[in-house]
Amino acid sequence: MCLGKLDVRDGFLVLLAALWCADETGVLPLFLLAAAVHELGHLLILYLSGGRLYRLTLTCCGAVMRCALPEGRYARAAVCLAGPAASFALAALAGRCGWYRLAGASILLGAFNLLPMPPLDGGMALGHLAGGGFFRARGLLALLTALCLHGAGAFLFFHGGGCWLWLIGALIAAKTAKNLAKPAARV
């Protein structure tokens, strides 16, 4: 489904429906609001720095922006870091208003996106700040981070904490390993 510059994939809708059915605590709307504010943070800095949005695609793995980034590595890194900054700003505002579940959702989203793994914001910002020669080392750092997530998730799973972090770590580790096998590409 395409709505102007917004493209919503079927996988996103299926995942959203599954999460809606499984959400017994009512946190899904809070995470969706936190995600919307996160993406708006990226868009605001993209436009303020002279960039241009072509398409925002919602997939089962998250939101993907297709855009013309501004010139300069600092401006590009600022666009990448604007999403987590917006998440932390929302968390601070929500905390002051007593909306602690929204604050928690925003902190989780912002902190997760700061992990130094492409295509997460932290990995992309590191790549822009360090320049093209760092992209291969960034991939190795991403693989190490993904393996740590996988290990922490396995620990939580075997101690009654659920399987979500374990699955996320495994999926990101597999994707990162696949990307490391490809020739380095400039983002």
N, C-alpha and C positions, 0 to 999 in steps of 0.2 A: 504494500500500500504506500503510495507516494503522495505526500501533501506538500507541494512546493519544494522547498529545500530539505524537507524531512522525509526520510524513507524508513518505513517500519517493516522489518522482515518478518516472515511467518514464524521463524524460530523465536523471535522476541515475544510474539503474541502467545505462542505455545508455552514458553517458559513463564510468562506473566500469569497465564491461566493456572498452570501447575502450582506456582507459588501462592497464588490467591487461594487455591483450594487447601494448601498445606498450612497456610498462615493462621494459626489458632490464637496468636497473641495480638494481631492487628498491627504489626510493625511494617508490613509491606508498603502501605501508603507513606509512612515516614521515610523509608528508604527511597521511594520514588521521588518524594519532595527533595530529599537530600541530593539525589542524583541530578534532578533538574537544576537545582541551584549550582551544583558543581559544573555542569555543562554551560550554564549561563555565565559563570566566571570565566571560562575559556573564551566564550564568544565576546564578552565585553572587552577583554584585553586584546583579542584578535582584531576587533574593529578599531579600538583606540590606537593600536600600533600600526595600522595601515594594512592589515591583512584582509583576506576576503574568504567568506564561507561559500563553498560550492554545494555541499550536501552534508547533512547530519544523518547517519544511518544508525538505527537502533537494531542490534542483533542480539542473539541469545548470549553473547559474550560481553555485551556492553554497548556503549555509544562510540561510534567512529566518525571523526570529523574529516571530511575531505575539504582542504582549504589551501589557499595561497598564503603561506606564512610571511610575516614581515621580514625585511632585510635585517641582517645582523644576528649574531648568535645570542646576544642578551635578550633581544626582543622575542626571539623564537623560544628561548627558555622561559621567559615571562609568560608567554601564552600557555606553555605546558604546566607551569606552576600555578597559574591563576585558578584552575579548578580546585586543587587542594586548598588554596588560600580561601576561596569562597566557601568550601566545606567547613573550614575551621572558623570562619566568620559566622556562618550559620550556627555552628555548635556553640559559640560564645553567646550569641543572641538568644538562642533557645535555652541555654543554661540559665541566663539571667531572668528569663520569663518563666522558669520552672518546668520547661518541656524537656525533661531529661532524656526521654527515649529518642526524641528527635536529635538532641545534642549528641547522644551516643551513636546514632546512625550516621550522623555527619562526620564525627571523628573517625569512625571505622572506615567510611568511604574515603575520606581525605588521607588517612594514614596508609591504607592499602594502596592507593594510587601513587603514593610517594615511594613505593618500593622501586629499587633501581633495576627494573626489568622492562624491556620494550615489550609491548607497546604502552605500558603504564606511564603515567606522567613523569615519575622520577627518572625512569630510564631514558625517556625522550629528552628531558631537560639535561641530563648528564651528557648525552650525545651531542646536543647543540652547544653546550658550554665547552666541552673538551675538543670539539672539532672532529673531522672525519677519521683521523687516525685512531680514535678511541673506540670506534664502533665494534671492533672485534673483541677488545677487552671488556666492553660493556656487556656483550653477550655472555662472556664467561662469568662476570659478576651476576648477571641475571640468572644464569643456570645455578650458581651457588645459592642465591637467594631463594629460587624456586625449590631447590632441594631442602633448604632449611624450612620453608613452609610445609613441604611434604613431610618432613620429619616431625615438626611440631604438630601437624594434623594427625599423624599416626599415633603420637603420644596421647593427644586428646581423645582420639577414637578409642584407644585401648583403656582409657581411664574414664569412660562414660561421657565424653564431651561431644559426641556426634562425629559425623564423617565429612562435613562440608569443607573444612580447611584442608583435610587430607586429599580430597578430590581436587580442590582448586590447586594445591601444590603439585599434584601429579600431572594435571592438565597443563599447567604453566611450564613445568619442567620438560614435558614432552614437546611442547610447542617451541620452547627455547632451544632445546637440543636440535630440533628440526631446522630452526633458523640458523644455528651455528654451522650446520652442514652446508648451507648455501653460501655462495660468495657474498662478501660484505657489500651492502648497498647503502648509499647515502640517503638519509631521511631528510 
